[in-house]
Amino acid sequence: MKSVSIEDAKGNPFLEVIDVITPEPLKPSKVIEATRLPNYQKVGNIISIQLAWRGRNYMVQMFFPQVKKPSRKEVQDQVRKVYPDAKLWGYQVSDYDPGEPLLQIGGQR
């Protein structure tokens, strides 16, 4: 914020004006983009998933063939197809790492 002080004829502070209209500087936001897997003609998101199954913690990656980030319920439904009764701890969009295994989730036909 900018403030300006106005003085009287004798040089004493008379009034202070504060600019409250000046907007805060814009902060960059993270843009989520879809990924195209090499050797496949599908566009979607790679989701890194943390889960617990049968007393052990696992971290897996799944490819969802949709541009938007899947909801927690969508991720939970797909995880339970591979790991029945698994507890989903968390998930996030991640980058493609060719050295890591990747499960592909079927899209709509």
Jmol script that loads the backbone (N, CA, C; Angstrom):
load data "model"
ATOM      1  N   MET A   1       0.835  -1.176   0.000  1.00  0.00           N
ATOM      2  CA  MET A   1       0.000   0.000   0.000  1.00  0.00           C
ATOM      3  C   MET A   1       0.881   1.241   0.000  1.00  0.00           C
ATOM      4  N   LYS A   2       0.380   2.251  -0.647  1.00  0.00           N
ATOM      5  CA  LYS A   2       1.074   3.524  -0.706  1.00  0.00           C
ATOM      6  C   LYS A   2       0.356   4.500   0.209  1.00  0.00           C
ATOM      7  N   SER A   3       1.144   5.276   0.946  1.00  0.00           N
ATOM      8  CA  SER A   3       0.523   6.324   1.758  1.00  0.00           C
ATOM      9  C   SER A   3       1.234   7.648   1.473  1.00  0.00           C
ATOM     10  N   VAL A   4       0.464   8.727   1.539  1.00  0.00           N
ATOM     11  CA  VAL A   4       0.981  10.064   1.269  1.00  0.00           C
ATOM     12  C   VAL A   4       0.611  10.932   2.467  1.00  0.00           C
ATOM     13  N   SER A   5       1.571  11.671   2.959  1.00  0.00           N
ATOM     14  CA  SER A   5       1.322  12.561   4.080  1.00  0.00           C
ATOM     15  C   SER A   5       1.214  13.997   3.561  1.00  0.00           C
ATOM     16  N   ILE A   6       0.188  14.706   4.002  1.00  0.00           N
ATOM     17  CA  ILE A   6      -0.030  16.100   3.609  1.00  0.00           C
ATOM     18  C   ILE A   6       0.263  16.977   4.820  1.00  0.00           C
ATOM     19  N   GLU A   7       1.036  18.032   4.577  1.00  0.00           N
ATOM     20  CA  GLU A   7       1.437  18.921   5.667  1.00  0.00           C
ATOM     21  C   GLU A   7       0.719  20.272   5.542  1.00  0.00           C
ATOM     22  N   ASP A   8       0.600  20.929   6.670  1.00  0.00           N
ATOM     23  CA  ASP A   8       0.003  22.271   6.635  1.00  0.00           C
ATOM     24  C   ASP A   8       1.078  23.284   6.253  1.00  0.00           C
ATOM     25  N   ALA A   9       0.753  24.577   6.320  1.00  0.00           N
ATOM     26  CA  ALA A   9       1.674  25.636   5.895  1.00  0.00           C
ATOM     27  C   ALA A   9       2.911  25.720   6.779  1.00  0.00           C
ATOM     28  N   LYS A  10       2.814  25.268   8.019  1.00  0.00           N
ATOM     29  CA  LYS A  10       3.943  25.333   8.943  1.00  0.00           C
ATOM     30  C   LYS A  10       4.818  24.066   8.857  1.00  0.00           C
ATOM     31  N   GLY A  11       4.432  23.087   8.043  1.00  0.00           N
ATOM     32  CA  GLY A  11       5.220  21.862   7.881  1.00  0.00           C
ATOM     33  C   GLY A  11       4.848  20.750   8.839  1.00  0.00           C
ATOM     34  N   ASN A  12       3.762  20.959   9.578  1.00  0.00           N
ATOM     35  CA  ASN A  12       3.307  19.911  10.498  1.00  0.00           C
ATOM     36  C   ASN A  12       2.410  18.926   9.748  1.00  0.00           C
ATOM     37  N   PRO A  13       2.463  17.639  10.136  1.00  0.00           N
ATOM     38  CA  PRO A  13       1.581  16.666   9.468  1.00  0.00           C
ATOM     39  C   PRO A  13       0.115  17.040   9.683  1.00  0.00           C
ATOM     40  N   PHE A  14      -0.623  17.098   8.591  1.00  0.00           N
ATOM     41  CA  PHE A  14      -2.023  17.500   8.648  1.00  0.00           C
ATOM     42  C   PHE A  14      -2.950  16.326   8.341  1.00  0.00           C
ATOM     43  N   LEU A  15      -2.578  15.540   7.329  1.00  0.00           N
ATOM     44  CA  LEU A  15      -3.459  14.480   6.868  1.00  0.00           C
ATOM     45  C   LEU A  15      -2.608  13.375   6.237  1.00  0.00           C
ATOM     46  N   GLU A  16      -3.017  12.142   6.401  1.00  0.00           N
ATOM     47  CA  GLU A  16      -2.337  11.022   5.755  1.00  0.00           C
ATOM     48  C   GLU A  16      -3.353  10.286   4.890  1.00  0.00           C
ATOM     49  N   VAL A  17      -2.999  10.119   3.621  1.00  0.00           N
ATOM     50  CA  VAL A  17      -3.874   9.441   2.664  1.00  0.00           C
ATOM     51  C   VAL A  17      -3.268   8.071   2.363  1.00  0.00           C
ATOM     52  N   ILE A  18      -4.082   7.030   2.531  1.00  0.00           N
ATOM     53  CA  ILE A  18      -3.634   5.661   2.263  1.00  0.00           C
ATOM     54  C   ILE A  18      -4.398   5.141   1.055  1.00  0.00           C
ATOM     55  N   ASP A  19      -3.657   4.629   0.069  1.00  0.00           N
ATOM     56  CA  ASP A  19      -4.260   4.077  -1.149  1.00  0.00           C
ATOM     57  C   ASP A  19      -4.687   2.640  -0.871  1.00  0.00           C
ATOM     58  N   VAL A  20      -5.987   2.409  -0.762  1.00  0.00           N
ATOM     59  CA  VAL A  20      -6.496   1.055  -0.492  1.00  0.00           C
ATOM     60  C   VAL A  20      -6.985   0.370  -1.765  1.00  0.00           C
ATOM     61  N   ILE A  21      -6.930   1.050  -2.895  1.00  0.00           N
ATOM     62  CA  ILE A  21      -7.421   0.487  -4.145  1.00  0.00           C
ATOM     63  C   ILE A  21      -6.339  -0.294  -4.887  1.00  0.00           C
ATOM     64  N   THR A  22      -5.069  -0.027  -4.624  1.00  0.00           N
ATOM     65  CA  THR A  22      -3.987  -0.704  -5.321  1.00  0.00           C
ATOM     66  C   THR A  22      -4.088  -2.213  -5.054  1.00  0.00           C
ATOM     67  N   PRO A  23      -4.211  -3.010  -6.091  1.00  0.00           N
ATOM     68  CA  PRO A  23      -4.365  -4.446  -5.875  1.00  0.00           C
ATOM     69  C   PRO A  23      -3.042  -5.101  -5.484  1.00  0.00           C
ATOM     70  N   GLU A  24      -3.160  -6.237  -4.806  1.00  0.00           N
ATOM     71  CA  GLU A  24      -1.986  -7.028  -4.459  1.00  0.00           C
ATOM     72  C   GLU A  24      -1.406  -7.606  -5.745  1.00  0.00           C
ATOM     73  N   PRO A  25      -0.095  -7.805  -5.817  1.00  0.00           N
ATOM     74  CA  PRO A  25       0.483  -8.397  -7.023  1.00  0.00           C
ATOM     75  C   PRO A  25      -0.028  -9.827  -7.223  1.00  0.00           C
ATOM     76  N   LEU A  26      -0.189 -10.185  -8.484  1.00  0.00           N
ATOM     77  CA  LEU A  26      -0.686 -11.518  -8.797  1.00  0.00           C
ATOM     78  C   LEU A  26       0.379 -12.556  -8.501  1.00  0.00           C
ATOM     79  N   LYS A  27      -0.069 -13.696  -7.980  1.00  0.00           N
ATOM     80  CA  LYS A  27       0.832 -14.799  -7.685  1.00  0.00           C
ATOM     81  C   LYS A  27       0.577 -15.892  -8.710  1.00  0.00           C
ATOM     82  N   PRO A  28       1.635 -16.497  -9.255  1.00  0.00           N
ATOM     83  CA  PRO A  28       1.425 -17.557 -10.248  1.00  0.00           C
ATOM     84  C   PRO A  28       0.770 -18.767  -9.606  1.00  0.00           C
ATOM     85  N   SER A  29      -0.140 -19.373 -10.332  1.00  0.00           N
ATOM     86  CA  SER A  29      -0.802 -20.579  -9.845  1.00  0.00           C
ATOM     87  C   SER A  29      -0.311 -21.768 -10.656  1.00  0.00           C
ATOM     88  N   LYS A  30      -0.406 -22.936 -10.040  1.00  0.00           N
ATOM     89  CA  LYS A  30       0.052 -24.144 -10.713  1.00  0.00           C
ATOM     90  C   LYS A  30      -1.048 -24.606 -11.660  1.00  0.00           C
ATOM     91  N   VAL A  31      -0.672 -24.798 -12.919  1.00  0.00           N
ATOM     92  CA  VAL A  31      -1.616 -25.245 -13.931  1.00  0.00           C
ATOM     93  C   VAL A  31      -1.412 -26.735 -14.139  1.00  0.00           C
ATOM     94  N   ILE A  32      -2.507 -27.475 -14.038  1.00  0.00           N
ATOM     95  CA  ILE A  32      -2.436 -28.919 -14.242  1.00  0.00           C
ATOM     96  C   ILE A  32      -2.730 -29.196 -15.709  1.00  0.00           C
ATOM     97  N   GLU A  33      -1.803 -29.872 -16.349  1.00  0.00           N
ATOM     98  CA  GLU A  33      -1.971 -30.199 -17.754  1.00  0.00           C
ATOM     99  C   GLU A  33      -2.036 -31.700 -17.919  1.00  0.00           C
ATOM    100  N   ALA A  34      -2.724 -32.127 -18.936  1.00  0.00           N
ATOM    101  CA  ALA A  34      -2.796 -33.545 -19.236  1.00  0.00           C
ATOM    102  C   ALA A  34      -1.474 -34.007 -19.845  1.00  0.00           C
ATOM    103  N   THR A  35      -1.222 -35.296 -19.752  1.00  0.00           N
ATOM    104  CA  THR A  35       0.014 -35.883 -20.256  1.00  0.00           C
ATOM    105  C   THR A  35      -0.303 -36.832 -21.394  1.00  0.00           C
ATOM    106  N   ARG A  36       0.572 -36.887 -22.373  1.00  0.00           N
ATOM    107  CA  ARG A  36       0.441 -37.874 -23.440  1.00  0.00           C
ATOM    108  C   ARG A  36       1.541 -38.902 -23.234  1.00  0.00           C
ATOM    109  N   LEU A  37       1.144 -40.154 -23.070  1.00  0.00           N
ATOM    110  CA  LEU A  37       2.122 -41.213 -22.894  1.00  0.00           C
ATOM    111  C   LEU A  37       2.765 -41.557 -24.230  1.00  0.00           C
ATOM    112  N   PRO A  38       4.078 -41.761 -24.248  1.00  0.00           N
ATOM    113  CA  PRO A  38       4.710 -42.165 -25.502  1.00  0.00           C
ATOM    114  C   PRO A  38       4.246 -43.563 -25.906  1.00  0.00           C
ATOM    115  N   ASN A  39       4.177 -43.797 -27.196  1.00  0.00           N
ATOM    116  CA  ASN A  39       3.743 -45.074 -27.774  1.00  0.00           C
ATOM    117  C   ASN A  39       2.258 -45.370 -27.551  1.00  0.00           C
ATOM    118  N   TYR A  40       1.504 -44.428 -27.044  1.00  0.00           N
ATOM    119  CA  TYR A  40       0.060 -44.589 -26.858  1.00  0.00           C
ATOM    120  C   TYR A  40      -0.621 -43.360 -27.444  1.00  0.00           C
ATOM    121  N   GLN A  41      -1.814 -43.521 -27.885  1.00  0.00           N
ATOM    122  CA  GLN A  41      -2.561 -42.399 -28.443  1.00  0.00           C
ATOM    123  C   GLN A  41      -3.610 -41.917 -27.451  1.00  0.00           C
ATOM    124  N   LYS A  42      -3.281 -41.952 -26.161  1.00  0.00           N
ATOM    125  CA  LYS A  42      -4.220 -41.532 -25.127  1.00  0.00           C
ATOM    126  C   LYS A  42      -3.670 -40.312 -24.402  1.00  0.00           C
ATOM    127  N   VAL A  43      -4.573 -39.416 -24.040  1.00  0.00           N
ATOM    128  CA  VAL A  43      -4.228 -38.227 -23.271  1.00  0.00           C
ATOM    129  C   VAL A  43      -4.924 -38.344 -21.928  1.00  0.00           C
ATOM    130  N   GLY A  44      -4.227 -38.025 -20.861  1.00  0.00           N
ATOM    131  CA  GLY A  44      -4.823 -38.113 -19.535  1.00  0.00           C
ATOM    132  C   GLY A  44      -3.847 -37.664 -18.471  1.00  0.00           C
ATOM    133  N   ASN A  45      -4.077 -38.122 -17.253  1.00  0.00           N
ATOM    134  CA  ASN A  45      -3.234 -37.752 -16.115  1.00  0.00           C
ATOM    135  C   ASN A  45      -2.625 -38.981 -15.480  1.00  0.00           C
ATOM    136  N   ILE A  46      -1.371 -38.855 -15.082  1.00  0.00           N
ATOM    137  CA  ILE A  46      -0.715 -39.889 -14.295  1.00  0.00           C
ATOM    138  C   ILE A  46      -0.902 -39.490 -12.839  1.00  0.00           C
ATOM    139  N   ILE A  47      -1.494 -40.390 -12.071  1.00  0.00           N
ATOM    140  CA  ILE A  47      -1.792 -40.117 -10.677  1.00  0.00           C
ATOM    141  C   ILE A  47      -0.900 -40.986  -9.798  1.00  0.00           C
ATOM    142  N   SER A  48      -0.170 -40.355  -8.898  1.00  0.00           N
ATOM    143  CA  SER A  48       0.645 -41.059  -7.922  1.00  0.00           C
ATOM    144  C   SER A  48      -0.231 -41.281  -6.689  1.00  0.00           C
ATOM    145  N   ILE A  49      -0.355 -42.543  -6.261  1.00  0.00           N
ATOM    146  CA  ILE A  49      -1.316 -42.912  -5.223  1.00  0.00           C
ATOM    147  C   ILE A  49      -0.593 -43.555  -4.049  1.00  0.00           C
ATOM    148  N   GLN A  50      -0.937 -43.128  -2.835  1.00  0.00           N
ATOM    149  CA  GLN A  50      -0.437 -43.750  -1.620  1.00  0.00           C
ATOM    150  C   GLN A  50      -1.603 -44.492  -0.977  1.00  0.00           C
ATOM    151  N   LEU A  51      -1.391 -45.771  -0.649  1.00  0.00           N
ATOM    152  CA  LEU A  51      -2.476 -46.570  -0.095  1.00  0.00           C
ATOM    153  C   LEU A  51      -1.945 -47.567   0.921  1.00  0.00           C
ATOM    154  N   ALA A  52      -2.845 -48.102   1.724  1.00  0.00           N
ATOM    155  CA  ALA A  52      -2.536 -49.167   2.671  1.00  0.00           C
ATOM    156  C   ALA A  52      -3.387 -50.370   2.292  1.00  0.00           C
ATOM    157  N   TRP A  53      -2.749 -51.546   2.253  1.00  0.00           N
ATOM    158  CA  TRP A  53      -3.458 -52.771   1.888  1.00  0.00           C
ATOM    159  C   TRP A  53      -2.849 -53.928   2.661  1.00  0.00           C
ATOM    160  N   ARG A  54      -3.664 -54.647   3.382  1.00  0.00           N
ATOM    161  CA  ARG A  54      -3.244 -55.801   4.180  1.00  0.00           C
ATOM    162  C   ARG A  54      -2.070 -55.468   5.103  1.00  0.00           C
ATOM    163  N   GLY A  55      -2.157 -54.347   5.776  1.00  0.00           N
ATOM    164  CA  GLY A  55      -1.161 -53.972   6.764  1.00  0.00           C
ATOM    165  C   GLY A  55       0.132 -53.392   6.223  1.00  0.00           C
ATOM    166  N   ARG A  56       0.215 -53.140   4.936  1.00  0.00           N
ATOM    167  CA  ARG A  56       1.421 -52.567   4.339  1.00  0.00           C
ATOM    168  C   ARG A  56       1.063 -51.310   3.557  1.00  0.00           C
ATOM    169  N   ASN A  57       2.034 -50.399   3.452  1.00  0.00           N
ATOM    170  CA  ASN A  57       1.848 -49.175   2.680  1.00  0.00           C
ATOM    171  C   ASN A  57       2.444 -49.352   1.294  1.00  0.00           C
ATOM    172  N   TYR A  58       1.747 -48.863   0.285  1.00  0.00           N
ATOM    173  CA  TYR A  58       2.183 -48.957  -1.102  1.00  0.00           C
ATOM    174  C   TYR A  58       2.074 -47.599  -1.764  1.00  0.00           C
ATOM    175  N   MET A  59       2.904 -47.406  -2.789  1.00  0.00           N
ATOM    176  CA  MET A  59       2.799 -46.222  -3.641  1.00  0.00           C
ATOM    177  C   MET A  59       2.792 -46.714  -5.076  1.00  0.00           C
ATOM    178  N   VAL A  60       1.726 -46.420  -5.796  1.00  0.00           N
ATOM    179  CA  VAL A  60       1.580 -46.864  -7.182  1.00  0.00           C
ATOM    180  C   VAL A  60       1.242 -45.673  -8.063  1.00  0.00           C
ATOM    181  N   GLN A  61       1.447 -45.847  -9.369  1.00  0.00           N
ATOM    182  CA  GLN A  61       1.054 -44.831 -10.333  1.00  0.00           C
ATOM    183  C   GLN A  61       0.008 -45.434 -11.253  1.00  0.00           C
ATOM    184  N   MET A  62      -1.028 -44.655 -11.519  1.00  0.00           N
ATOM    185  CA  MET A  62      -2.084 -45.082 -12.432  1.00  0.00           C
ATOM    186  C   MET A  62      -2.303 -43.984 -13.465  1.00  0.00           C
ATOM    187  N   PHE A  63      -2.580 -44.397 -14.692  1.00  0.00           N
ATOM    188  CA  PHE A  63      -2.892 -43.460 -15.772  1.00  0.00           C
ATOM    189  C   PHE A  63      -4.403 -43.410 -15.930  1.00  0.00           C
ATOM    190  N   PHE A  64      -4.977 -42.234 -15.766  1.00  0.00           N
ATOM    191  CA  PHE A  64      -6.413 -42.027 -15.951  1.00  0.00           C
ATOM    192  C   PHE A  64      -6.611 -41.300 -17.281  1.00  0.00           C
ATOM    193  N   PRO A  65      -7.342 -41.892 -18.230  1.00  0.00           N
ATOM    194  CA  PRO A  65      -7.508 -41.276 -19.560  1.00  0.00           C
ATOM    195  C   PRO A  65      -8.552 -40.170 -19.577  1.00  0.00           C
ATOM    196  N   GLN A  66      -8.346 -39.156 -18.781  1.00  0.00           N
ATOM    197  CA  GLN A  66      -9.239 -37.997 -18.763  1.00  0.00           C
ATOM    198  C   GLN A  66      -8.387 -36.768 -18.491  1.00  0.00           C
ATOM    199  N   VAL A  67      -8.825 -35.635 -18.992  1.00  0.00           N
ATOM    200  CA  VAL A  67      -8.038 -34.413 -18.875  1.00  0.00           C
ATOM    201  C   VAL A  67      -8.142 -33.826 -17.470  1.00  0.00           C
ATOM    202  N   LYS A  68      -9.294 -33.910 -16.860  1.00  0.00           N
ATOM    203  CA  LYS A  68      -9.454 -33.336 -15.518  1.00  0.00           C
ATOM    204  C   LYS A  68      -8.879 -34.278 -14.468  1.00  0.00           C
ATOM    205  N   LYS A  69      -8.539 -33.716 -13.316  1.00  0.00           N
ATOM    206  CA  LYS A  69      -8.027 -34.524 -12.207  1.00  0.00           C
ATOM    207  C   LYS A  69      -9.175 -35.371 -11.665  1.00  0.00           C
ATOM    208  N   PRO A  70      -8.968 -36.684 -11.491  1.00  0.00           N
ATOM    209  CA  PRO A  70     -10.048 -37.532 -10.998  1.00  0.00           C
ATOM    210  C   PRO A  70     -10.383 -37.214  -9.546  1.00  0.00           C
ATOM    211  N   SER A  71     -11.632 -37.483  -9.183  1.00  0.00           N
ATOM    212  CA  SER A  71     -12.057 -37.251  -7.805  1.00  0.00           C
ATOM    213  C   SER A  71     -11.520 -38.365  -6.912  1.00  0.00           C
ATOM    214  N   ARG A  72     -11.587 -38.142  -5.620  1.00  0.00           N
ATOM    215  CA  ARG A  72     -11.125 -39.150  -4.662  1.00  0.00           C
ATOM    216  C   ARG A  72     -11.899 -40.449  -4.820  1.00  0.00           C
ATOM    217  N   LYS A  73     -13.200 -40.350  -5.051  1.00  0.00           N
ATOM    218  CA  LYS A  73     -14.025 -41.549  -5.220  1.00  0.00           C
ATOM    219  C   LYS A  73     -13.621 -42.324  -6.469  1.00  0.00           C
ATOM    220  N   GLU A  74     -13.331 -41.627  -7.575  1.00  0.00           N
ATOM    221  CA  GLU A  74     -12.900 -42.295  -8.802  1.00  0.00           C
ATOM    222  C   GLU A  74     -11.576 -43.040  -8.582  1.00  0.00           C
ATOM    223  N   VAL A  75     -10.650 -42.399  -7.872  1.00  0.00           N
ATOM    224  CA  VAL A  75      -9.368 -43.044  -7.600  1.00  0.00           C
ATOM    225  C   VAL A  75      -9.579 -44.246  -6.685  1.00  0.00           C
ATOM    226  N   GLN A  76     -10.388 -44.073  -5.646  1.00  0.00           N
ATOM    227  CA  GLN A  76     -10.667 -45.168  -4.705  1.00  0.00           C
ATOM    228  C   GLN A  76     -11.298 -46.352  -5.421  1.00  0.00           C
ATOM    229  N   ASP A  77     -12.237 -46.110  -6.332  1.00  0.00           N
ATOM    230  CA  ASP A  77     -12.887 -47.200  -7.069  1.00  0.00           C
ATOM    231  C   ASP A  77     -11.881 -47.976  -7.912  1.00  0.00           C
ATOM    232  N   GLN A  78     -10.959 -47.270  -8.572  1.00  0.00           N
ATOM    233  CA  GLN A  78      -9.970 -47.942  -9.412  1.00  0.00           C
ATOM    234  C   GLN A  78      -8.928 -48.691  -8.573  1.00  0.00           C
ATOM    235  N   VAL A  79      -8.540 -48.106  -7.450  1.00  0.00           N
ATOM    236  CA  VAL A  79      -7.570 -48.764  -6.569  1.00  0.00           C
ATOM    237  C   VAL A  79      -8.150 -50.064  -6.030  1.00  0.00           C
ATOM    238  N   ARG A  80      -9.412 -50.047  -5.659  1.00  0.00           N
ATOM    239  CA  ARG A  80     -10.040 -51.246  -5.087  1.00  0.00           C
ATOM    240  C   ARG A  80     -10.236 -52.359  -6.098  1.00  0.00           C
ATOM    241  N   LYS A  81     -10.134 -52.049  -7.383  1.00  0.00           N
ATOM    242  CA  LYS A  81     -10.171 -53.105  -8.394  1.00  0.00           C
ATOM    243  C   LYS A  81      -8.882 -53.914  -8.378  1.00  0.00           C
ATOM    244  N   VAL A  82      -7.773 -53.268  -7.989  1.00  0.00           N
ATOM    245  CA  VAL A  82      -6.478 -53.939  -7.927  1.00  0.00           C
ATOM    246  C   VAL A  82      -6.183 -54.422  -6.508  1.00  0.00           C
ATOM    247  N   TYR A  83      -6.481 -53.580  -5.527  1.00  0.00           N
ATOM    248  CA  TYR A  83      -6.236 -53.895  -4.120  1.00  0.00           C
ATOM    249  C   TYR A  83      -7.575 -53.848  -3.377  1.00  0.00           C
ATOM    250  N   PRO A  84      -8.294 -54.970  -3.268  1.00  0.00           N
ATOM    251  CA  PRO A  84      -9.604 -54.967  -2.605  1.00  0.00           C
ATOM    252  C   PRO A  84      -9.498 -54.484  -1.151  1.00  0.00           C
ATOM    253  N   ASP A  85     -10.437 -53.675  -0.738  1.00  0.00           N
ATOM    254  CA  ASP A  85     -10.525 -53.118   0.622  1.00  0.00           C
ATOM    255  C   ASP A  85      -9.315 -52.278   1.018  1.00  0.00           C
ATOM    256  N   ALA A  86      -8.613 -51.690   0.052  1.00  0.00           N
ATOM    257  CA  ALA A  86      -7.455 -50.840   0.350  1.00  0.00           C
ATOM    258  C   ALA A  86      -7.923 -49.502   0.918  1.00  0.00           C
ATOM    259  N   LYS A  87      -7.085 -48.906   1.755  1.00  0.00           N
ATOM    260  CA  LYS A  87      -7.336 -47.585   2.319  1.00  0.00           C
ATOM    261  C   LYS A  87      -6.506 -46.569   1.533  1.00  0.00           C
ATOM    262  N   LEU A  88      -7.170 -45.618   0.902  1.00  0.00           N
ATOM    263  CA  LEU A  88      -6.496 -44.590   0.106  1.00  0.00           C
ATOM    264  C   LEU A  88      -6.011 -43.488   1.041  1.00  0.00           C
ATOM    265  N   TRP A  89      -4.701 -43.301   1.131  1.00  0.00           N
ATOM    266  CA  TRP A  89      -4.132 -42.256   1.975  1.00  0.00           C
ATOM    267  C   TRP A  89      -4.108 -40.923   1.251  1.00  0.00           C
ATOM    268  N   GLY A  90      -3.714 -40.933  -0.010  1.00  0.00           N
ATOM    269  CA  GLY A  90      -3.639 -39.681  -0.752  1.00  0.00           C
ATOM    270  C   GLY A  90      -3.286 -39.934  -2.200  1.00  0.00           C
ATOM    271  N   TYR A  91      -3.469 -38.906  -3.032  1.00  0.00           N
ATOM    272  CA  TYR A  91      -3.138 -39.005  -4.449  1.00  0.00           C
ATOM    273  C   TYR A  91      -2.853 -37.615  -4.993  1.00  0.00           C
ATOM    274  N   GLN A  92      -2.036 -37.572  -6.053  1.00  0.00           N
ATOM    275  CA  GLN A  92      -1.717 -36.307  -6.699  1.00  0.00           C
ATOM    276  C   GLN A  92      -1.285 -36.564  -8.131  1.00  0.00           C
ATOM    277  N   VAL A  93      -1.417 -35.547  -8.958  1.00  0.00           N
ATOM    278  CA  VAL A  93      -0.984 -35.634 -10.352  1.00  0.00           C
ATOM    279  C   VAL A  93       0.541 -35.608 -10.360  1.00  0.00           C
ATOM    280  N   SER A  94       1.155 -36.515 -11.123  1.00  0.00           N
ATOM    281  CA  SER A  94       2.620 -36.560 -11.179  1.00  0.00           C
ATOM    282  C   SER A  94       3.089 -36.618 -12.629  1.00  0.00           C
ATOM    283  N   ASP A  95       4.376 -36.505 -12.821  1.00  0.00           N
ATOM    284  CA  ASP A  95       4.976 -36.539 -14.150  1.00  0.00           C
ATOM    285  C   ASP A  95       5.268 -37.977 -14.565  1.00  0.00           C
ATOM    286  N   TYR A  96       5.419 -38.176 -15.863  1.00  0.00           N
ATOM    287  CA  TYR A  96       5.725 -39.501 -16.404  1.00  0.00           C
ATOM    288  C   TYR A  96       7.185 -39.835 -16.128  1.00  0.00           C
ATOM    289  N   ASP A  97       7.424 -40.996 -15.530  1.00  0.00           N
ATOM    290  CA  ASP A  97       8.772 -41.489 -15.279  1.00  0.00           C
ATOM    291  C   ASP A  97       8.876 -42.845 -15.964  1.00  0.00           C
ATOM    292  N   PRO A  98       9.614 -42.938 -17.063  1.00  0.00           N
ATOM    293  CA  PRO A  98       9.645 -44.182 -17.832  1.00  0.00           C
ATOM    294  C   PRO A  98      10.208 -45.371 -17.056  1.00  0.00           C
ATOM    295  N   GLY A  99      10.934 -45.145 -15.964  1.00  0.00           N
ATOM    296  CA  GLY A  99      11.497 -46.240 -15.194  1.00  0.00           C
ATOM    297  C   GLY A  99      10.539 -46.824 -14.173  1.00  0.00           C
ATOM    298  N   GLU A 100       9.421 -46.176 -13.937  1.00  0.00           N
ATOM    299  CA  GLU A 100       8.461 -46.630 -12.936  1.00  0.00           C
ATOM    300  C   GLU A 100       7.310 -47.391 -13.584  1.00  0.00           C
ATOM    301  N   PRO A 101       6.807 -48.447 -12.915  1.00  0.00           N
ATOM    302  CA  PRO A 101       5.635 -49.154 -13.449  1.00  0.00           C
ATOM    303  C   PRO A 101       4.397 -48.257 -13.416  1.00  0.00           C
ATOM    304  N   LEU A 102       3.501 -48.489 -14.348  1.00  0.00           N
ATOM    305  CA  LEU A 102       2.320 -47.642 -14.497  1.00  0.00           C
ATOM    306  C   LEU A 102       1.117 -48.501 -14.853  1.00  0.00           C
ATOM    307  N   LEU A 103       0.031 -48.403 -14.054  1.00  0.00           N
ATOM    308  CA  LEU A 103      -1.214 -49.100 -14.357  1.00  0.00           C
ATOM    309  C   LEU A 103      -2.093 -48.180 -15.179  1.00  0.00           C
ATOM    310  N   GLN A 104      -2.676 -48.720 -16.258  1.00  0.00           N
ATOM    311  CA  GLN A 104      -3.577 -47.916 -17.081  1.00  0.00           C
ATOM    312  C   GLN A 104      -5.009 -48.254 -16.734  1.00  0.00           C
ATOM    313  N   ILE A 105      -5.796 -47.225 -16.516  1.00  0.00           N
ATOM    314  CA  ILE A 105      -7.199 -47.375 -16.189  1.00  0.00           C
ATOM    315  C   ILE A 105      -7.989 -47.237 -17.479  1.00  0.00           C
ATOM    316  N   GLY A 106      -8.927 -48.147 -17.731  1.00  0.00           N
ATOM    317  CA  GLY A 106      -9.729 -48.091 -18.954  1.00  0.00           C
ATOM    318  C   GLY A 106     -10.647 -46.900 -18.979  1.00  0.00           C
ATOM    319  N   GLY A 107     -10.801 -46.315 -20.132  1.00  0.00           N
ATOM    320  CA  GLY A 107     -11.689 -45.176 -20.308  1.00  0.00           C
ATOM    321  C   GLY A 107     -13.037 -45.626 -20.819  1.00  0.00           C
ATOM    322  N   GLN A 108     -13.880 -44.669 -21.182  1.00  0.00           N
ATOM    323  CA  GLN A 108     -15.189 -44.987 -21.722  1.00  0.00           C
ATOM    324  C   GLN A 108     -15.043 -45.453 -23.160  1.00  0.00           C
ATOM    325  N   ARG A 109     -15.857 -46.389 -23.539  1.00  0.00           N
ATOM    326  CA  ARG A 109     -15.787 -46.937 -24.890  1.00  0.00           C
ATOM    327  C   ARG A 109     -16.912 -46.447 -25.748  1.00  0.00           C
TER     328      ARG A 109
END
end "model"
wireframe off; spacefill off
backbone 0.3
color backbone group
